[in-house]
Amino acid sequence: MDGSKELTAVIRHVTSDRALLDLNGQTVSWPREALPDDAHEGDTVQLRMVSAKAAEQDRQELARAILSEILGGRQ
């Protein structure tokens, strides 16, 4: 992912619908459903931001790799 930016955050508190993340001393409210399934209070998570164009390119590359692997055995 060229041009991606990553930040590290700590999950400070989780409610039924939100999580409070500590991001370098700033508190960020994050949707709980957007957390990894195995994330808990006190865990460290990585937040990655990419442009929509880069995300689409990543999806296309992944799709090509999967198709290549599936169809590769049939050649």
Secondary structure as GFF3:
##gff-version 3
##sequence-region A 1 75
A	DSSP	beta_strand	5	14	.	.	.	ID=ss1
A	DSSP	beta_strand	18	23	.	.	.	ID=ss2
A	DSSP	beta_strand	26	31	.	.	.	ID=ss3
A	DSSP	three_ten_helix	32	34	.	.	.	ID=ss4
A	DSSP	beta_strand	44	49	.	.	.	ID=ss5
A	DSSP	alpha_helix	52	72	.	.	.	ID=ss6
###
